[in-house]
């Protein structure tokens, strides 16, 4: 299935979403931003989808905003619309979908592209990838939740320097400083993504979604609020079919067969 600037393939309970404007390094225009939102909505509502892989087609993951769009008198939607109708809704969908989203970073991730990558639940990049907070290099500030997630991932001082200086961060360095989950060799990249996505698609989906919700709220909760939230969601998780299956499999010393229910 395709939607011009976005490609979608669903198999084995995994939705593979690829940004598909390789001729401009998958930079976002309005069509691509709205298409990605629509496809994420479809994946959220599709019970057959239990894990999502977000990647790019071609040499880049995403170079951020298509600057030709914002400099065109005919096409420019304006920064208010770009942020409020394009990037902010994408970030909120990535964080609020109660299914694991793997960022499979296949090439450079710059500007909004870098921050969309960092909003994913688990980020894997191959060794030749670089992440760039490119905003300051053209007189802008990080958007797409870069000012929210980056300091929490790498620390306040490091995040400030990366945002102000626009330094390139290679995949191995990104893993070392906690920006991403894992850096792998180019040769192992596709197999690693497939193995990880398959594993997550066969795990207890409801529990993974609740983990995501609990971590999201931990970013602003007090300790007391977080303990109460853990209690609430643990009780909810204990009522799922997958919990019953997991306990039964443990007692019977067999591999569990989770259904995502």
KAPENOR-V675064 format. One record per backbone hydrogen bond with DSSP energy under -0.5 kcal/mol. CO is the residue of the C=O (numbers start at 1). NH is the residue of the N-H. E is the energy in kcal/mol with one decimal. If there is no record, write none. Layout:
# KAPENOR-V675064
<<CO/NH/E> <CO/NH/E>>
This chain:
# KAPENOR-V675064
<<1/8/-2.8> <3/5/-1.6> <3/6/-0.6> <5/20/-3.3> <6/3/-3.0> <7/18/-2.5> <9/16/-3.6> <11/14/-1.7> <13/50/-3.1> <13/51/-1.2> <14/11/-2.3> <14/16/-0.6> <15/17/-0.7> <15/53/-3.2> <16/9/-2.0> <16/18/-0.5> <17/55/-2.7> <18/7/-2.7> <19/57/-2.6> <21/24/-2.0> <21/26/-2.8> <22/25/-1.6> <24/27/-1.3> <25/63/-1.6> <28/66/-2.8> <29/33/-2.3> <30/34/-2.6> <31/35/-2.3> <32/36/-2.5> <33/37/-1.9> <34/38/-2.1> <35/39/-2.4> <36/40/-2.6> <37/41/-2.1> <38/42/-2.1> <39/43/-2.4> <40/44/-2.2> <41/45/-1.9> <42/46/-1.2> <45/47/-0.8> <46/49/-1.5> <48/50/-0.6> <50/100/-0.6> <51/15/-2.6> <52/102/-3.3> <53/17/-3.4> <53/55/-0.5> <54/104/-2.5> <55/19/-2.5> <62/110/-2.5> <64/28/-3.2> <65/67/-0.9> <66/69/-1.0> <66/70/-1.2> <67/71/-1.3> <69/72/-0.9> <71/73/-0.6> <72/76/-2.6> <78/82/-2.5> <79/83/-2.7> <80/84/-2.6> <81/85/-2.6> <81/86/-0.7> <82/86/-1.1> <82/87/-2.0> <83/88/-2.5> <86/90/-1.2> <87/91/-2.5> <88/92/-2.4> <89/93/-2.1> <90/94/-2.5> <91/95/-2.2> <92/96/-2.0> <93/97/-2.1> <97/99/-1.5> <100/52/-2.4> <100/102/-0.5> <101/103/-0.6> <101/121/-1.3> <101/122/-1.7> <102/54/-3.0> <102/104/-0.9> <103/105/-1.0> <103/124/-2.8> <104/106/-1.0> <105/126/-1.3> <108/61/-1.5> <108/62/-1.9> <109/132/-2.3> <110/113/-2.0> <111/114/-0.7> <111/115/-1.6> <112/116/-2.4> <113/117/-1.8> <114/118/-2.1> <115/119/-1.0> <116/120/-0.5> <117/120/-1.4> <122/103/-2.8> <122/124/-0.5> <123/181/-1.2> <123/182/-1.8> <124/105/-2.7> <125/184/-2.1> <126/129/-2.2> <129/171/-1.6> <130/109/-2.5> <131/169/-2.2> <132/111/-2.4> <132/134/-1.6> <133/136/-0.5> <134/137/-0.9> <135/138/-1.9> <135/140/-2.3> <136/139/-1.2> <143/146/-1.5> <145/148/-0.7> <145/149/-2.8> <146/150/-1.5> <148/152/-0.6> <149/153/-1.9> <150/154/-2.6> <151/155/-1.6> <155/159/-2.3> <156/160/-2.3> <157/161/-2.1> <158/162/-2.5> <159/163/-2.5> <160/164/-2.5> <161/165/-2.9> <162/166/-1.6> <163/136/-0.6> <167/133/-0.6> <168/170/-0.5> <169/131/-2.4> <170/174/-2.7> <171/175/-2.3> <172/176/-2.1> <173/177/-2.2> <174/179/-2.3> <174/180/-1.2> <175/178/-1.2> <182/125/-2.2> <184/127/-2.0> <185/189/-0.8> <186/189/-0.7> <188/192/-2.5> <189/193/-2.4> <190/194/-2.4> <191/195/-2.4> <192/196/-2.6> <193/197/-2.9> <194/198/-2.4> <195/199/-2.2> <196/200/-2.5> <197/201/-2.4> <198/202/-0.9> <199/202/-0.8> <200/203/-1.2> <202/258/-0.6> <203/205/-1.1> <204/208/-2.0> <205/209/-2.5> <206/210/-2.1> <207/211/-2.5> <208/212/-2.1> <209/213/-2.2> <210/214/-2.6> <211/215/-2.6> <212/216/-2.5> <213/217/-2.0> <214/218/-1.3> <215/219/-0.7> <216/219/-1.1> <217/220/-1.4> <217/221/-1.8> <222/226/-2.3> <223/227/-2.4> <224/228/-1.9> <225/229/-2.0> <226/230/-2.6> <227/231/-1.9> <228/232/-2.2> <229/233/-2.7> <230/234/-2.5> <231/235/-2.0> <232/236/-1.6> <233/237/-2.8> <234/238/-2.2> <235/239/-0.6> <236/239/-1.0> <237/240/-1.7> <240/244/-1.5> <241/245/-2.4> <242/246/-2.7> <243/247/-2.4> <244/248/-2.2> <245/249/-2.7> <246/250/-2.0> <247/251/-2.4> <248/252/-2.5> <249/253/-0.5> <249/254/-2.4> <250/253/-0.7> <256/258/-0.5> <261/241/-1.3>>
